[in-house]
Amino acid sequence: MSKRGPLRPKITGFQHPFPPSAGTFKRSNMLKKYIMAPGPTPIPAEVLAEASFPIIHHRTPQFQAIFKAANDGLQLFFRTKNQVMTFASVGTGAMESAIANLTSPGEKILVASSGHFGNRWAEIAKAYSVQAELYESEWGYAIDVEEVRKRLKASPDVKIVFTTLNETSTGVLNDIQTLTKIVHEAGAIIVVDAISGLGAAPFETDAWGVDVVLSGSQKGFMIPPGLAFVAINQAGIEKNKVAKNPRFYFSYEKALKKLTEEKMPDTPWTPAISLIIQLKKALELIHQEGMEAVWKRHAALAKATRAGVEALGLKLFAPTAPSPALTSVITVDGVDSGLINKTFRDTYGISIAGGQGKQKGKIFRLGHLGYADGSDIILEIARLEMVLHKVGKKVVLGSGVKAVEEILLAENL
Amino acid sequence: MSKRGPLRPKITGFQHPFPPSAGTFKRSNMLKKYIMAPGPTPIPAEVLAEASFPIIHHRTPQFQAIFKAANDGLQLFFRTKNQVMTFASVGTGAMESAIANLTSPGEKILVASSGHFGNRWAEIAKAYSVQAELYESEWGYAIDVEEVRKRLKASPDVKIVFTTLNETSTGVLNDIQTLTKIVHEAGAIIVVDAISGLGAAPFETDAWGVDVVLSGSQKGFMIPPGLAFVAINQAGIEKNKVAKNPRFYFSYEKALKKLTEEKMPDTPWTPAISLIIQLKKALELIHQEGMEAVWKRHAALAKATRAGVEALGLKLFAPTAPSPALTSVITVDGVDSGLINKTFRDTYGISIAGGQGKQKGKIFRLGHLGYADGSDIILEIARLEMVLHKVGKKVVLGSGVKAVEEILLAENL
């Protein structure tokens, strides 16, 4: 030791960006953190790194080239040749944009909902003085397409239907292809909240003729929250022209003008530059894999998760129309699902999701959305076995993982 | 060289994240890039790095602690004990939020504008069926506070005034302290777009009694675009309660409820997690420096910039109420200011800003906002000398820099 003191200085006031949580367990505080929720989803290291480059100005050829590439990638992701608008917002802002841009005060609309997020359409409609007829399926079940047909027949004045691709609160996937057909037969257009479903479930905006499709960045796009996207076809644009509700920041007219009027696409307001740079990178990774491969991977991961859950004697909450983005599971008898969540998080560093709305405490939700592969499912189910053990449910350790591995071997994942 | 080929593989298909621009000049393509615009502004490396950590879930104690710290830092930044709401949006969304949350259809409001961004208040009001009386000062000059007093006297039915702290399009700083006094004397409340001015100009939300103040992240906050902030006092909350225009995503009721109803502040929708983590870090740096020191630094940098510009024989566009965030300069006779901009960018890698609206082609704008110090001004003015030389204006190289150095020595910067 020199006279100046120890060579290795004592570190004081060091703040870890992710401080260990205030759990009551005793273990090493080296706790690896995982996100296994249906959003925000994990972000590839290459995409994280993009945000660490110095910011660039948005009115430069450099950024314009990045935005153009991101835009092209979005169209491939949405499977559309139509414009896809990008807003600095999260998904709820995109939902509001659809009500504000596509409806008028006093207008009657149909909301076809399968849960908490589907119902949000009706809440937003109310704020905009739009009369929403709310059809809500039993939670855990998909929207009954025949019920939608019946309701549209009974309300010929409804010219627009709002619905959900993947109902994140229940883990249900709705049949948008059939719904679109039924809505079009009734002379209406369809607006689909595909926030958590796009990139997980096969979705063909143009081939199915879906009029308006919206999504958010922290789901299948593998980037942080803060961007929302809206794809719109000509029928949607026509409805926009006659819709009288107020809009400015989310104005489709302004956004479409900036996307199309110049040689390079642009935005009316300053874009969320760093997130768009990350988006471009993430879309490159996604399209290198290929959309069909992405969909197949999600289907296989969902299948493996369900097999693991059922092998442990647990019941699926949405057995008939399960989502490829997340698996919702009914909690163990007598155990609040919040405790399962908390044990996952505090003991094993894994963020899963709990129940929402009327399912709070009753279900927990395992995500397998975005940047997820077979190894994530092995880990998720193995830790589930240990969590169940801790909350007092008898399980054969390894039995869930065995079921997962069998599916992964069969699916080559 | 081994049989396998050269040890150093040829890099093919390499994409640089910031490709050199398509300028026509011949020089090395090693071009360092600088942002010297009034937004987006440069981001400290420590803040950039925060975005490269794995994402964390927003419904966790870890994120809640970060959001709480960011919130506390925002209140210090706004100099208020009132709530400051955070939205995933850029500044225009925050402006729209104020119209949607604080006015009713048919209501008469006064817009006191000093340029392009001030006029935006009237555009948004129109979209929301609000009758905006627009008072616009001559561009390059501040709002005449006596004119505001006169107009409020003539329109006693106006209960809310919308204005701008720092008019980014002209480089003018308005006297918000006096305006607030006048507006309050008339029995109205004041809403201030402080998007580009907060953190540059001294601003005392509580001491001056400013009712509603909004800002955006890519300016004085030293983080990327994508967050908008709104501080509101009790008078603002009362106006919000009676305001009938529609809002949902930007609802102040919902945002305030989530900020205050639980032990830890929260947001109604998924927040822009990565940007909030960066915000917390940036606010730590800012408060280590101290708000008074930040304001003093901006005043000195602005003074040095003006001295440099004038020493080169150029005329300031806003000589009577110059902004501490940016300096707007009248272009050289016969030279479109766009060429000055383009030369800065393509030849020297520096993004400055051009003229907007009716000043397009006539002025250019030099930023000194956020993460800027004396070295930035030396560079900015030195490169300006070289740009002027290139566009054919006779200048004594070094004479602008001399004037800058004199100020910096006097100001200890």
Interface residues (C-beta under 8 A of the other chain):
Chain A: P17 F18 P19 S21 A22 K33 I35 A37 G39 P40 T41 P42 I43 L48 A49 E50 A51 S52 F53 P54 I55 I56 H57 H58 R59 T60 P61 Q62 A65 A88 S89 V90 G91 T92 G93 M95 E96 I99 A100 E123 I124 A127 Y128 S129 G216 Q218 P224 P225 G226 N245 P246 R247 F248 Y249 S251 P268 W269 T270 P271 A272 I273 S274 L275 I277 R345 S351
Chain B: P17 F18 P19 S21 A22 K33 I35 A37 G39 P40 T41 P42 I43 L48 A49 E50 A51 S52 F53 P54 I55 I56 H57 H58 R59 T60 P61 Q62 A65 A88 S89 V90 G91 T92 G93 M95 E96 I99 A100 E123 I124 A127 Y128 S129 G216 Q218 P224 P225 G226 N245 P246 R247 F248 Y249 S251 P268 W269 T270 P271 A272 I273 S274 L275 I277 R345 S351
